[in-house]
Amino acid sequence: MKKINDQLLNIYVALLCVITIGWVMNVQDYLGLSLVTQQVIAIVAGLAIGIAFLKHPYSERSAGIDLALALVSSGSWLWYALNFESWMLLLAYRTPDMWIPGILAIALMMEALRKAGGLIIASLVICIVAYGFVGHYLPGILRAEVFPPTKTVLYLYADSSGIPGIVLRIIINLVIPFILFGKMMEIAGGMTFFTNLAMRMLGRWRGGPAKGASFASAAFGMLSGSTVANILSTGIVTIPLMKRIGFRPYQAGAIEAVASNGGQIMPPVMGATAFIIAEFLQLPYSSVVLAAITPALLYYIVLFVKIDAIAACENIRGLAPEDLPRKEDVYRGSWVFVLPLILMIVLMFGMGYDPGKSAVIVAGAVLAAYAIRNRFRIKLADLWAVIKGTGSESIPVILIGAGAGAVIGVMNSSGFAFQLTLMLTHLAEQYGLFAMLLMAALVSIVLGMGMPTVAVYVVLVTIVAPSVIELGVDPLGAHLFLFYFGLMSMITPPIAMGSIVAAQVAGASIWTTGYYGLRLGISAYLLPFLWIYNPALLLNGSPVEIAIILANCGAAVMLLRSSMLPSPLRGFPDWLFAAAAITLAIFCGGATVWFGSTSPVAFAISILGLAPFLPGLRLSDVADAIAEKTPQPHLETPDAPRGVRLENEENP
């Protein structure tokens, strides 16, 4: 029985990829098939739910039950797809042949979501769906509109405002094609190319492998769309290099986790999220990229200067010339990755192609280039790895998208969306916008724990974004705010999946790695609040406003760098000095919030913040001067290269 399940699993995965790619490339038009989006969504959702039951069995002896549930779940959604045309005319009658399969489809979807997405998100969806059936019994502000149960079932099962709605449409048309593109790049060796390129460019610098890890993770992470996949791709190379030149294991793990996590906020792709934001808000894609570029660059600038501060204090040098990747090895096969990326730009911006269609075409271009480079000797195992990897990474996203569709349906049908907005607006009126934003940030981090990035964003904009926008916040700023905090759940203890995976690769403590990652990635917790109060950070303002906010952020960057240095004052604790530096960074960075977006005082504060770093001293000289006055806590063997320490040191 288990063998049958494995074979059916492979068939389902292959069908999911083929149907999605075919739909994105409009193959149905060439074949003369009359299909609408909701039918394709239903088929793909049924396959994804079936895959979840086959991939995550209840036990070793439950093969029969798993098979039955997979067939029933996929069959219930296929039933809707087959009857779509006739149901559109008869749906108001709500006959048993409609709502009985609907009950099975919704119930099995939520169980599959629990298996593939985790208990937290599944519990949230179950509670909200239950509210749609019993909410009219609740008192006061929580009271829902009265909906007959069969109408609620069919609204979720068959309406475009329910499960087969906008969320799954975006996932099928945009997310899965970019997952396919990322897997094709990975199989073709894109991770190795970006890592070698980064090491060649930055490896000689002080702390070079750590800076190279940041560059490689930013480049590959924006394509892969997965923090964990990024860590496991680039981290297996960069983490050992960082440890070899002198970074402690927890430092190497934290640097890689923060760098890999940031890849998904880096334009132009942002792990496909840039396209989804544009789709949700009906904005030009270029507007999203332009708004997201400054915070993303600041995120990596802060990470770079903090790495530099650590390397300066610990006397960690870069790689020796003989340890760098050879130039000819880096650039020899680079055309396999560079030309397809140029093709993507031409397709999207020059020819106006849909982003999802562009991603599929470019994935095919990567495959063709890979085949030419290997003289057409391509292993079938590699092609199957692309298909299987695409299917496996798509399942949680599809199921969470289905859950988000159910949430949207209940919120619309029950009036819960209005009630939630009313409650959060009341909270903001009582305690201010900052309290509301803080609550939204905490909810985003909790909901995002362990979830794929795209899925995190979809859930958050479904539940929280309308309430934040209702308070007068710019819609694009609100969406980016929730996106950032949902993403930061990957490096926020206690469930910091990115830090846990990086710590395992580095052989370090997960707690030490997690909390050190918080220090390195602190800018991502501060920047979203700043652009809510001053949209000039998203380049939405006058040239004067943008110049002042960038000057403030420059001062904040240098102060955040200082927070990684030992205290220059004798007897002043390092942690207190770090706290003071972070406090001053917040004050300088937020000067436009306190004094106004065009206030001369705000600009003067940025000059004062930069003053200690300006007078004729290079940044490295400042760090070296401080480091020379501070006793080094590590031991070095007489014959060891400078910066190499004992591996059992775990104290930050």
For each residue, the residues with C-beta under 8 A, 3 or more apart:
1: 4 5 63 64 67
2: 5 6 63
3: 6 7
4: 1 7 8 63 67
5: 1 2 8 9 54 57 63 66 67 70
6: 2 3 9 10 54
7: 3 4 10 11
8: 4 5 11 12 50 54 67 70
9: 5 6 12 13 51 54 55
10: 6 7 13 14 388
11: 7 8 14 15
12: 8 9 15 16 47 50 51 54 70 74 391
13: 9 10 16 17 51 387 388 391 392
14: 10 11 17 18 387 391
15: 11 12 18 19 47
16: 12 13 19 20 44 47 48 51 391 394
17: 13 14 20 21 176 180 387 390 391
18: 14 15 21 22
19: 15 16 22 23 40 43 44 47
20: 16 17 23 24 44 172 176 177 394
21: 17 18 24 25 177 180 360
22: 18 19 25 27 28
23: 19 20 26 27 28 35 40 172 173
24: 20 21 172 173 176 177 354 356 357 360
25: 21 22 357 360
26: 23 29 30
27: 22 23 30 31
28: 22 23 31 33 34 35
29: 26 32 33
30: 26 27
31: 27 28
32: 29
33: 28 29
34: 28
35: 23 28 39 40
36: 39 40 84
37: 40 41 169
38: 41 42 81 84 160 164
39: 35 36 42 43 81 84
40: 19 23 35 36 37 43 44 81 172
41: 37 38 44 45 164 165 168 169 172
42: 38 39 45 46 77 78 80 81 84 164
43: 19 39 40 46 47 77 78 81
44: 16 19 20 40 41 47 48 168 172 398
45: 41 42 48 49 77 109 163 164 168 398 402
46: 42 43 49 50 73 74 75 76 77 78 81 105
47: 12 15 16 19 43 44 50 51 74
48: 16 44 45 51 52 112 394 395 398 399 402
49: 45 46 52 53 70 73 74 77 108 109 112 399 402
50: 8 12 46 47 53 54 70 71 73 74
51: 9 12 13 16 47 48 54 55 70 391 395
52: 48 49 55 56 112 113 115 116 395 399
53: 49 50 56 57 66 69 70 73 108 112 115
54: 5 6 8 9 12 50 51 57 66 67 70
55: 9 51 52 116 392 395
56: 52 53 115 116
57: 5 53 54 60 62 63 66
58: 62 65 66
59: 62
60: 57
61:
62: 57 58 59 65 66
63: 1 2 4 5 57 66 67
64: 1 67 68
65: 58 62 68 69
66: 5 53 54 57 58 62 63 69 70
67: 1 4 5 8 54 63 64 70 71
68: 64 65 71 72
69: 53 65 66 72 73 108 111
70: 5 8 12 49 50 51 53 54 66 67 73 74
71: 50 67 68 74 75
72: 68 69 75 76 104 108
73: 46 49 50 53 69 70 76 77 104 105 108 109 112
74: 12 46 47 49 50 70 71 77 78
75: 46 71 72 78 79
76: 46 72 73 79 80 101 102 104 105 108
77: 42 43 45 46 49 73 74 80 81 105
78: 42 43 46 74 75 81 82
79: 75 76 82 83 101
80: 42 76 77 83 84 87 101 102 105 157 158 164
81: 38 39 40 42 43 46 77 78 84
82: 78 79
83: 79 80 86 87 98
84: 36 38 39 42 80 81 87 88 158
85: 88
86: 83 89 90
87: 80 83 84 90 91 98 158
88: 84 85 91
89: 86
90: 86 87 93 95
91: 87 88 94 98 154 158
92:
93: 90 98
94: 91 98 99 148 150 151 154
95: 90 98 99
96: 99 100
97: 100 101
98: 83 87 91 93 94 95 101 102 154 157 158
99: 94 95 96 102 103 150 153 154 157
100: 96 97 103 104
101: 76 79 80 97 98 104 105 157
102: 76 80 98 99 105 106 153 154 156 157 158
103: 99 100 106 107 153
104: 72 73 76 100 101 107 108
105: 46 73 76 77 80 101 102 108 109 157 163
106: 102 103 109 110 129 153 156 157 163 406
107: 103 104 110 111
108: 49 53 69 72 73 76 104 105 111 112
109: 45 49 73 105 106 112 113 163 399 402 403 406
110: 106 107 113 114 122 125 126 129 403 406
111: 69 107 108 114 115 122
112: 48 49 52 53 73 108 109 115 116 399
113: 52 109 110 116 117 121 122 125 399 400 402 403
114: 110 111 117 118 119 122
115: 52 53 56 111 112
116: 52 55 56 112 113 395 396 399
117: 113 114 121 122 396 399 400 403 451 455
118: 114 121 122 450 451
119: 114 122 123
120: 123 124 446 447 449 450
121: 113 117 118 124 125 400 403 447 451 459
122: 110 111 113 114 117 118 119 125 126 403
123: 119 120 126 127
124: 120 121 127 128 403 407 447
125: 110 113 121 122 128 129 403 406 407
126: 110 122 123 129 130
127: 123 124 130 131
128: 124 125 131 132 406 407 410 411 416
129: 106 110 125 126 132 133 156 406 407 410
130: 126 127 133 134
131: 127 128 134 135 138 144 410 414 416
132: 128 129 135 144 147 152 156 409 410 413 414 416
133: 129 130 149 152
134: 130 131 137 138
135: 131 132 138 142 143 144 145 414 416
136: 143 144 145 146 147
137: 134
138: 131 134 135 142 143 144
139: 142 143
140: 143
141: 419 422 423
142: 135 138 139 419
143: 135 136 138 139 140
144: 131 132 135 136 138 147 414 415 416
145: 135 136 413 414 415
146: 136
147: 132 136 144 151 152 155 413 414
148: 94 151 152
149: 133 152 153
150: 94 99 153 154
151: 94 147 148 154 155
152: 132 133 147 148 149 155 156 410 413
153: 99 102 103 106 149 150 156 157
154: 91 94 98 99 102 150 151 157 158 159
155: 147 151 152 158 159 161 162 409 413
156: 102 106 129 132 152 153 159 162 163 405 406 409 410
157: 80 98 99 101 102 105 106 153 154 162 163 164
158: 80 84 87 91 98 102 154 155 162 164
159: 154 155 156 162 164 165 409
160: 38 164 165 166
161: 155 165 408 409 412 413
162: 155 156 157 158 159 165 405 406 408 409
163: 45 105 106 109 156 157 168 402 405 406 409
164: 38 41 42 45 80 157 158 159 160 168 405
165: 41 159 160 161 162 168 169 405 408 409
166: 160 169 170 405 408
167: 170 171 401 402 404 405 408 458 462
168: 41 44 45 163 164 165 171 172 398 401 402 405
169: 37 41 165 166 172 173
170: 166 167 173 174 175 276 279 280 401 458
171: 167 168 174 175 176 394 397 398 401 454 458
172: 20 23 24 40 41 44 168 169 175 176
173: 23 24 169 170 177 354 356
174: 170 171 177 178 272 275 276 279 355 356 359
175: 170 171 172 178 179 225 272 276 394 397 454
176: 17 20 24 171 172 179 180 356 390 394 397 398
177: 20 21 24 173 174 180 181 355 356 357 359 360 363
178: 174 175 181 182 223 225 269 271 272 275 355 356 359
179: 175 176 182 183 225 272 390 393 394 397
180: 17 21 176 177 183 184 359 360 363 386 390
181: 177 178 184 185 223 359 360 362 363 366
182: 178 179 185 186 223 224 225 226 229
183: 179 180 186 187 385 386 389 390 393
184: 180 181 187 188 363 366 367 370 386
185: 181 182 188 190 191 220 223 224 337 366
186: 182 183 190 191 224 229 233 389
187: 183 184 370 382 385 386 389
188: 184 185 336 337 366 367 369 370
189: 192 193 333 336 370
190: 185 186 193 194 220 223 337 366
191: 185 186 194 195 216 220 233 234
192: 189 195 196 237
193: 189 190 196 197 330 333 334 336 337
194: 190 191 197 198 215 216 219 220 234 337
195: 191 192 198 199 212 216 220 234 237 238
196: 192 193 199 200 325 329 330
197: 193 194 200 201 215 216 219 330 334
198: 194 195 201 202 203 211 212 213 214 215 216 219
199: 195 196 202 203 208 209 212 216 241 319 324 325
200: 196 197 203 324 325 327 330
201: 197 198 212 215
202: 198 199 205 208 211 212 215 318
203: 198 199 200 208 209 212 318 319 323 324 325
204: 208 318 319 321 324
205: 202 208 211 318
206: 308 311 312 316 317 318 620
207: 210 211 245 247 307 308 310 311 316 317 318
208: 199 202 203 204 205 211 212 245 317 318 319
209: 199 203 212 213 238 241 242 244 245 247 318 319
210: 207 213 214 238 242 247 251 252 255 307 310 311
211: 198 202 205 207 208 214 215 304 307 308
212: 195 198 199 201 202 203 208 209 215 216 238 241
213: 198 209 210 216 217 234 235 238 239 241 242 255 256 259
214: 198 210 211 217 218 255 259 262 300 303 304 307
215: 194 197 198 201 202 211 212 218 219
216: 191 194 195 197 198 199 212 213 219 220 234 238 259
217: 213 214 220 221 230 231 234 238 256 259 260 262 263
218: 214 215 221 222 259 262 263 266 300
219: 194 197 198 215 216 222 223 263
220: 185 190 191 194 195 216 217 223 224 230 233 234 263
221: 217 218 224 225 227 230 259 260 261 262 263 264 266 271
222: 218 219 225 263 264 266 267 268 269 270 271
223: 178 181 182 185 190 219 220 263 269 271
224: 182 185 186 220 221 229 230 233 263 271
225: 175 178 179 182 221 222 229 264 269 271 272 273 452 453 454
226: 182 229 230 271 393 452 453
227: 221 230 231 257 260 261 263 264 453 487 490 497 498
228: 231 232 490 497 498 501
229: 182 186 224 225 226 232 233 393
230: 217 220 221 224 226 227 233 234 235 260 261 263
231: 217 227 228 234 235 256 257 260 498 501 502 505
232: 228 229 235 236 501 505
233: 186 191 220 224 229 230 236
234: 191 194 195 213 216 217 220 230 231 237 238 256 260
235: 213 230 231 232 238 239 256 260 501 502 505
236: 232 233 239 240 505
237: 192 195 234 240 241
238: 195 209 210 212 213 216 217 234 235 241 242 252 256
239: 213 235 236 242 243 252 253 256 502 505 506
240: 236 237 243 244
241: 199 209 212 213 237 238 244 245 319
242: 209 210 213 238 239 245 247 251 252 255 256
243: 239 240 246 247 248 249 252 506 647
244: 209 240 241 644
245: 207 208 209 241 242 316 317 318 319 641 643 644
246: 243 314 315 316 317 641 642 643 644 645
247: 207 209 210 242 243 251 252 255 310 314 316
248: 243 251 252 508 645 649 650
249: 243 252 253 503 506 507 508 513 647 650
250: 253 254 503 506 508 509 512 513 516 650 652
251: 210 242 247 248 254 255 310 516 652
252: 210 238 239 242 243 247 248 249 255 256 506 508
253: 239 249 250 256 257 499 502 503 505 506 508 513 517
254: 250 251 257 258 499 502 513 514 516 517 519 520
255: 210 213 214 242 247 251 252 258 259 303 307 520
256: 213 217 231 234 235 238 239 242 252 253 259 260 502 505 506
257: 227 231 253 254 260 261 490 491 496 498 499 501 502 503 513 517
258: 254 255 261 262 303 491 517 520 521
259: 213 214 216 217 218 221 255 256 262 263 300 303
260: 217 221 227 230 231 234 235 256 257 263 498 502
261: 221 227 230 257 258 264 487 488 490 491 498 521
262: 214 217 218 221 258 259 265 266 296 299 300 303 521 524
263: 217 218 219 220 221 222 223 224 227 230 259 260 266 271
264: 221 222 225 227 261 270 271 273 453 487
265: 262 270 292 295 296 299 483 484 487 524
266: 218 221 222 262 263 269 270 296 300
267: 222 270 274 288 289 292 293 296
268: 222 274 289
269: 178 222 223 225 266 272 274
270: 222 264 265 266 267 273 274 292
271: 178 221 222 223 224 225 226 263 264 453 454
272: 174 175 178 179 225 269 275 276 355 359 454
273: 225 264 270 276 277 453 454 457 483
274: 267 268 269 270 277 278 285 288 289 292
275: 174 178 272 278 279 285 355 356
276: 170 174 175 272 273 279 280 454 457 458
277: 273 274 280 281 283 288 457 476 479 480 483
278: 274 275 281 282 283 284 285 287 288
279: 170 174 275 276 282
280: 170 276 277 461 479
281: 277 278 288 475 476 479
282: 278 279
283: 277 278 287 288 476
284: 278 287 288
285: 274 275 278 288 289 348 355
286: 289 290
287: 278 283 284 290 291 476
288: 267 274 277 278 281 283 284 285 291 292 476
289: 267 268 274 285 286 292 293
290: 286 287 293 539
291: 287 288 294 476 477 480 538 539 540
292: 265 267 270 274 288 289 295 296 480 538
293: 267 289 290 296 297 539
294: 291 297 298 537 538 539 550
295: 265 292 298 299 480 484 527 528 531 537 538
296: 262 265 266 267 292 293 299 300
297: 293 294 300 301
298: 294 295 301 302 523 527 553 557
299: 262 265 295 296 302 303 521 523 524 527
300: 214 218 259 262 266 296 297 303 304
301: 297 298 304 305 557
302: 298 299 305 306 522 523 557 560 561
303: 214 255 258 259 262 299 300 306 307 520 521 523
304: 211 214 300 301 307 308
305: 301 302 308 309 557 558 560 561 619
306: 302 303 309 310 519 520 560 561 563 564
307: 207 210 211 214 255 303 304 310 311
308: 206 207 211 304 305 311 312 561 619 620 623
309: 305 306 312 313 561 562 564 565 623
310: 207 210 247 251 306 307 313 314 316 564
311: 206 207 210 307 308 314 315 316 317
312: 206 308 309 315 565 620 623 624 626 627
313: 309 310 564 565 566 623 626 627 630
314: 246 247 310 311 627 632 634 643
315: 246 311 312 627 632 642 643
316: 206 207 245 246 247 310 311 642 643
317: 206 207 208 245 246 311 641 642 643
318: 202 203 204 205 206 207 208 209 245
319: 199 203 204 208 209 241 245 323 324
320: 323 324
321: 204 324
322:
323: 203 319 320
324: 199 200 203 204 319 320 321
325: 196 199 200 203 329 330
326: 329 330
327: 200 330 331
328: 331 332
329: 196 325 326 332
330: 193 196 197 200 325 326 327 334
331: 327 328 334
332: 328 329
333: 189 193 336 337 373
334: 193 197 330 331 337 338
335: 338 339 369
336: 188 189 193 333 339 340 366 369 370 373
337: 185 188 190 193 194 333 334 340 341 366
338: 334 335 341 342
339: 335 336 342 343 365 369
340: 336 337 343 344 362 365 366 369
341: 337 338 344 345 362
342: 338 339 345 346
343: 339 340 346 347 361 362 365
344: 340 341 347 348 358 359 362
345: 341 342 348 349 350
346: 342 343 349 350 351
347: 343 344 350 351 353 357 358 361 362
348: 285 344 345 351 352 353 355 358
349: 345 346 352
350: 345 346 347
351: 346 347 348
352: 348 349
353: 347 348 357 358 361
354: 24 173 357 358
355: 174 177 178 272 275 285 348 358 359
356: 24 173 174 176 177 178 275 359 360
357: 24 25 177 347 353 354 360 361
358: 344 347 348 353 354 355 361 362
359: 174 177 178 180 181 272 344 355 356 362 363
360: 21 24 25 177 180 181 356 357 363 364
361: 343 347 353 357 358 364 365
362: 181 340 341 343 344 347 358 359 365 366
363: 177 180 181 184 359 360 366 367
364: 360 361 367 368
365: 339 340 343 361 362 368 369
366: 181 184 185 188 190 336 337 340 362 363 369 370
367: 184 188 363 364 370 371 378 386
368: 364 365 371 372
369: 188 335 336 339 340 365 366 372 373
370: 184 187 188 189 336 366 367 373 374 378
371: 367 368 374 376 378
372: 368 369 375 376
373: 333 336 369 370
374: 370 371 377 378
375: 372
376: 371 372
377: 374
378: 367 370 371 374 382 383
379: 382 383
380: 383 384
381: 384 385
382: 187 378 379 385 386
383: 378 379 380 386 387
384: 380 381 387 388
385: 183 187 381 382 388 389
386: 180 183 184 187 367 382 383 389 390
387: 13 14 17 383 384 390 391
388: 10 13 384 385 391 392
389: 183 186 187 385 386 392 393
390: 17 176 179 180 183 386 387 393 394
391: 12 13 14 16 17 51 387 388 394 395
392: 13 55 388 389 395
393: 179 183 226 229 389 390 396 397 452
394: 16 20 48 171 175 176 179 390 391 397 398
395: 48 51 52 55 116 391 392 398 399
396: 116 117 393 399 400 451 452 455
397: 171 175 176 179 393 394 400 401 452 454 455
398: 44 45 48 168 171 176 394 395 401 402
399: 48 49 52 109 112 113 116 117 395 396 402 403
400: 113 117 121 396 397 403 404 451 452 455 458 459
401: 167 168 170 171 397 398 404 405 455 458
402: 45 48 49 109 113 163 167 168 398 399 405 406
403: 109 110 113 117 121 122 124 125 399 400 406 407 459
404: 167 400 401 407 408 455 458 459 462
405: 156 162 163 164 165 166 167 168 401 402 408 409
406: 106 109 110 125 128 129 156 162 163 402 403 409 410
407: 124 125 128 129 403 404 410 411 459 462 463
408: 161 162 165 166 167 404 405 411 412 462
409: 132 155 156 159 161 162 163 165 405 406 412 413
410: 128 129 131 132 152 156 406 407 413 414 416
411: 128 407 408 414 416 417 420 462 463
412: 161 408 409 417
413: 132 145 147 152 155 161 409 410
414: 131 132 135 144 145 147 410 411
415: 144 145 418 419
416: 128 131 132 135 144 410 411 419 420
417: 411 412 420 421 466
418: 415 421 422
419: 141 142 415 416 422 423
420: 411 416 417 423 424 463 466 467
421: 417 418 424 425 466 467 470
422: 141 418 419 425 426
423: 141 419 420 426 427
424: 420 421 427 428 436 439 467 468 470 471
425: 421 422 428 429 467 470 471
426: 422 423 429 430
427: 423 424 430 431 435 436 439
428: 424 425 431 432 433 435 436 471
429: 425 426
430: 426 427
431: 427 428 434 435 436
432: 428 435 436
433: 428 436 437 471 473 532
434: 431 437 438 529
435: 427 428 431 432 438 439
436: 424 427 428 431 432 433 439 440 467 468 471
437: 433 434 440 441 468 481 529 532
438: 434 435 441 442
439: 424 427 435 436 442 443
440: 436 437 443 444 464 467 468 481 482 485
441: 437 438 444 445 481 485 525 528
442: 438 439 445 446
443: 439 440 446 447 460 463 464
444: 440 441 447 448 456 460 464 482 485 486 489
445: 441 442 448 449 485 486 488 489 492
446: 120 442 443 449 489
447: 120 121 124 443 444 451 456 459 460 463 486 489
448: 444 445 451 456 460 485 486 487 488 489 490
449: 120 445 446 489 492 495 497
450: 118 120 489 495 497
451: 117 118 121 396 400 447 448 455 456 459 486 489
452: 225 226 393 396 397 400 455 456
453: 225 226 227 264 271 273 456 457 486 487 490
454: 171 175 225 271 272 273 276 397 457 458
455: 117 396 397 400 401 404 451 452 458 459
456: 444 447 448 451 452 453 459 460 483 486 487 489
457: 273 276 277 453 454 460 461 479 482 483 486
458: 167 170 171 276 400 401 404 454 455 461 462
459: 121 400 403 404 407 447 451 455 456 462 463 486
460: 443 444 447 448 456 457 463 464 465 482 483 485 486
461: 280 457 458 464 465 479 482
462: 167 404 407 408 411 458 459 465
463: 407 411 420 443 447 459 460
464: 440 443 444 460 461 467 468 482
465: 460 461 462 468 469 475 478 479 482
466: 417 420 421 469 470
467: 420 421 424 425 436 440 464 470 471
468: 424 436 437 440 464 465 471 473 478 481 482
469: 465 466 473 475 478
470: 421 424 425 466 467
471: 424 425 428 433 436 467 468
472:
473: 433 468 469 477 478 481 532
474: 477 478 532 535 538 540
475: 281 465 469 478 479
476: 277 281 283 287 288 291 479 480 538 540
477: 291 473 474 480 481 531 532 535 538 540
478: 465 468 469 473 474 475 481 482 532
479: 277 280 281 457 461 465 475 476 482 483
480: 277 291 292 295 476 477 483 484 528 531 538
481: 437 440 441 468 473 477 478 484 485 528 529 531 532
482: 440 444 457 460 461 464 465 468 478 479 485 486
483: 265 273 277 456 457 460 479 480 486 487
484: 265 295 480 481 487 488 524 527 528
485: 440 441 444 445 448 460 481 482 488 489 525 528
486: 444 445 447 448 451 453 456 457 459 460 482 483 489
487: 227 261 264 265 448 453 456 483 484 490 524
488: 261 445 448 484 485 491 492 521 524 525
489: 444 445 446 447 448 449 450 451 456 485 486 492 495 496
490: 227 228 257 261 448 453 487 496 497 498 499
491: 257 258 261 488 496 498 499 514 517 518 521
492: 445 449 488 489 495 496 514 518
493: 496 499 511 514 515 518
494: 514
495: 449 450 489 492
496: 257 489 490 491 492 493 499 500 510 514 517
497: 227 228 449 450 490 500 501
498: 227 228 231 257 260 261 490 491 501 502 517
499: 253 254 257 490 491 493 496 502 503 510 513 514 517
500: 496 497 503 504 510 513 514
501: 228 231 232 235 257 497 498 504 505
502: 231 235 239 253 254 256 257 260 498 499 505 506 513 517
503: 249 250 253 257 499 500 506 507 508 509 510 512 513 514
504: 500 501 507 510
505: 231 232 235 236 239 253 256 501 502
506: 239 243 249 250 252 253 256 502 503 513
507: 249 503 504 647
508: 248 249 250 252 253 503 512 513 650
509: 250 503 512 513 650
510: 496 499 500 503 504 513 514
511: 493 514 515
512: 250 503 508 509 515 516 650 651 652
513: 249 250 253 254 257 499 500 502 503 506 508 509 510 516 517
514: 254 491 492 493 494 496 499 500 503 510 511 517 518
515: 493 511 512 518 519 652
516: 250 251 254 512 513 519 520 652
517: 253 254 257 258 491 496 498 499 502 513 514 520 521
518: 491 492 493 514 515 521 522
519: 254 306 515 516 522 563 564 578 652
520: 254 255 258 303 306 516 517
521: 258 261 262 299 303 488 491 517 518 524 525
522: 302 518 519 525 526 560 582
523: 298 299 302 303 526 527 557 560
524: 262 265 299 484 487 488 521 527 528
525: 441 485 488 521 522 528
526: 522 523 529 530 556 585 586 589
527: 295 298 299 484 523 524 530 531 537
528: 295 441 480 481 484 485 524 525 531 532
529: 434 437 481 526 532 533 590
530: 526 527 533 534 537 549 553 589 590 593
531: 295 477 480 481 527 528 534 535 537 538
532: 433 437 473 474 477 478 481 528 529 535
533: 529 530 590 592 593
534: 530 531 537 541 545 549 592 593 597
535: 474 477 531 532 538 540 541
536: 539 540 541 542 545 546 548 549 592 597
537: 294 295 527 530 531 534 549 553
538: 291 292 294 295 474 476 477 480 531 535
539: 290 291 293 294 536 546
540: 291 474 476 477 535 536
541: 534 535 536 545 546 549 597
542: 536 545 546 598
543: 546 547
544: 547 548 598
545: 534 536 541 542 548 549 592 597 598
546: 536 539 541 542 543 549 550
547: 543 544 550 551
548: 536 544 545 551 552 592 597 598 599 602 603 606
549: 530 534 536 537 541 545 546 552 553 592 597
550: 294 546 547 553 554
551: 547 548 554 555 603 606 607 610
552: 548 549 555 556 588 589 590 591 592 602 603 605 606 609
553: 298 530 537 549 550 556 557 589
554: 550 551 557 558 606 610
555: 551 552 558 559 585 588 589 605 606 607 608 609 610
556: 526 552 553 559 560 585 586 588 589 609
557: 298 301 302 305 523 553 554 560 561 585
558: 305 554 555 561 562 609 610 612 613 619
559: 555 556 562 563 581 582 584 585 588 609
560: 302 305 306 522 523 556 557 563 564 581 582 585
561: 302 305 306 308 309 557 558 564 565 619
562: 309 558 559 565 577 581
563: 306 519 559 560 577 578 579 581 582 585
564: 306 309 310 313 519 560 561 578
565: 309 312 313 561 562 568 577 623 626 627
566: 313 574 577 626 627 630
567: 572 573 574 576 577
568: 565 577 626 629
569: 572 577
570:
571:
572: 567 569 576 577
573: 567 576 577
574: 566 567 577 578
575: 578 579
576: 567 572 573 579 580
577: 562 563 565 566 567 568 569 572 573 574 580 581
578: 519 563 564 574 575 581 582
579: 563 575 576 582 583
580: 576 577 583 584
581: 559 560 562 563 577 578 584 585
582: 522 559 560 563 578 579 585 586
583: 579 580 586 587
584: 559 580 581 587 588 609
585: 526 555 556 557 559 560 563 581 582 588 589
586: 526 556 582 583 589 590
587: 583 584 590 591 594 605
588: 552 555 556 559 584 585 591 605 606 608 609
589: 526 530 552 553 555 556 585 586
590: 529 530 533 552 586 587 593 594
591: 552 587 588 594 595 599 601 602 603 605 606
592: 533 534 536 545 548 549 552 595 596 597 599 602
593: 530 533 534 590
594: 587 590 591 602
595: 591 592 599 601 602 605
596: 592 599 601 602
597: 534 536 541 545 548 549 592 602
598: 542 544 545 548 602
599: 548 591 592 595 596 602 603
600: 603 604
601: 591 595 596 604 605
602: 548 552 591 592 594 595 596 597 598 599 605 606
603: 548 551 552 591 599 600 606 607
604: 600 601 607 608
605: 552 555 587 588 591 595 601 602 608 609
606: 548 551 552 554 555 588 591 602 603 609 610
607: 551 555 603 604 610 611
608: 555 588 604 605 611
609: 552 555 556 558 559 584 588 605 606
610: 551 554 555 558 606 607 613 614
611: 607 608 614 615
612: 558 622
613: 558 610 617 619 622
614: 610 611 617
615: 611
616:
617: 613 614 621 622
618: 621 622
619: 305 308 558 561 613 622 623
620: 206 308 312 623 624
621: 617 618 624 625
622: 612 613 617 618 619 625 626
623: 308 309 312 313 565 619 620 626 627
624: 312 620 621 627 628
625: 621 622 628 629
626: 312 313 565 566 568 622 623 629 630
627: 312 313 314 315 565 566 623 624 630
628: 624 625
629: 568 625 626
630: 313 566 626 627
631:
632: 314 315
633: 649
634: 314 645 646 649
635: 645 646
636: 640 642 644 645
637: 640 644
638:
639:
640: 636 637 644
641: 245 246 317 644
642: 246 315 316 317 636
643: 245 246 314 315 316 317
644: 244 245 246 636 637 640 641
645: 246 248 634 635 636 649
646: 634 635 649
647: 243 249 507
648:
649: 248 633 634 645 646
650: 248 249 250 508 509 512
651: 512
652: 250 251 512 515 516 519
